[in-house]
Amino acid sequence: MERRDFLRLTGIASATLAAPAASRALAAESPDAAWRTFEVTTRVEVLDPKGSTRVWLPVPLLEERTFLKPLGNSFEALGGNTRFAVDPQYTAGMVCGEWPEGAKPVLELKSRFATRDARVDLARPFNPIPESPVVLARYTQSTPHMPTGGAVRELSDRIVKDAHADGDVEKARAIYEWIVENTWRDPKTKGCGAGDIDFMVENKAWGGKCADLNALFTTLARSQGIPARDVYGIRVADSKLGYKSLGKSGDISKAQHCRAEFYSKAHGWVPVDPADVRKVILEEQGGKPIDDPMTVAARKRLFGSWEMNWLGYNYANDVALPGSSGKPVNFLMYPQSETAEGRRDSLDPEHFTYKITSQEIAA
């Protein structure tokens, strides 16, 4: 039976969105990089629901970037209602599902997109479409979990003290190198971490995972007046660069990964990922010292480029989920759910199950 017949005969609610038009926010150069097309499927089931149930799923970036093209989403919910929503502050797209009491909450989302490796040549100024001042102001501001004053500003001042006063790339590089040198990936951290930079800096707690370490980069850069943002997403394919720890294919349910980028007047948005350098040090082939050639290569590459075996969802922090009675989430990278008993733990497989799979589609 063809999929369209299945949808028609079973009465499942469905919707399909076309890819949005390209935005002004063009970023990294990707000269000669080949495009790859993927489909990611997310299937969520809420077990033992009480009262009405809601689910929220992130979708690929709504804006076209030089390294990512959204190609549309389709979603369906048996016995429930679905709609598409956009966070008004960060333009984060999400699929929202809602079921009445007594229904079995199941939601499936399919997203197609194309990626190609991202790279900025920092030796050659190139910024053909400057970013909007409104957007840049948004990504220099403090947030509840990423304060830019006080101890954070004092720390960033110490880190960049030898950098050129007007050198945004120099300052960003100093912050990147400081994070690589002074933080560590903590395997005991739940999920991707909390991204609570106020706690990290006040307690000098430099261990964590990507949502901690890359958010630390973002916050320190913002405190120096450099626009910076986290990009929340998920790995969708194995690395072609020889890094076993920096890729995932097939079942990617636990492959969520946050990256970061900063804005340079001369170069536009510049991709970085100090957290993945620390991941290489901890996990690659049983662990690599910081001076191992594999670590050195990752450290050099991840300031200014990304291997795009990864899907970016959004840049959103402290997201108010539409229709939710709970608090905003620190970031929207995992499926979220809520019943009459409150918000479900998105990392609790016993009561809130989901499976995310990825497949590459031949051109």
HELIX and SHEET records of a PDB file:
HELIX    1   1 ARG A    3  THR A   10  1                                   8    
HELIX    2   2 PRO A  133  ARG A  138  1                                   6    
HELIX    3   3 GLY A  150  ILE A  159  1                                  10    
HELIX    4   4 ASP A  168  ASN A  182  1                                  15    
HELIX    5   5 ILE A  197  ASN A  203  1                                   7    
HELIX    6   6 CYS A  210  SER A  223  1                                  14    
HELIX    7   7 LYS A  244  LEU A  246  5                                   3    
HELIX    8   8 PRO A  274  GLU A  283  1                                  10    
HELIX    9   9 GLU A  284  GLY A  286  5                                   3    
HELIX   10  10 PRO A  293  ARG A  301  1                                   9    
SHEET    1   A 6 ALA A  13  LEU A  17  0                                        
SHEET    2   A 6 LEU A  68  ALA A  77 -1                                        
SHEET    3   A 6 VAL A 106  THR A 115 -1                                        
SHEET    4   A 6 ARG A  36  VAL A  46 -1                                        
SHEET    5   A 6 PHE A 352  ILE A 361 -1                                        
SHEET    6   A 6 GLY A 250  ASP A 251 -1                                        
SHEET    1   B 5 ASN A  81  VAL A  86  0                                        
SHEET    2   B 5 GLY A  93  TRP A  99 -1                                        
SHEET    3   B 5 THR A  53  PRO A  58 -1                                        
SHEET    4   B 5 GLN A 336  THR A 339 -1                                        
SHEET    5   B 5 GLY A 342  ARG A 343 -1                                        
SHEET    1   C 2 ALA A 118  ARG A 119  0                                        
SHEET    2   C 2 SER A 305  TRP A 306 -1                                        
SHEET    1   D 2 TRP A 184  ARG A 185  0                                        
SHEET    2   D 2 GLY A 207  GLY A 208  1                                        
SHEET    1   E 4 GLY A 268  VAL A 272  0                                        
SHEET    2   E 4 GLN A 256  SER A 264 -1                                        
SHEET    3   E 4 ALA A 228  ARG A 235 -1                                        
SHEET    4   E 4 TRP A 310  ASN A 314 -1                                        
SHEET    1   F 2 ASN A 317  VAL A 319  0                                        
SHEET    2   F 2 VAL A 329  PHE A 331 -1                                        
END                                                                             
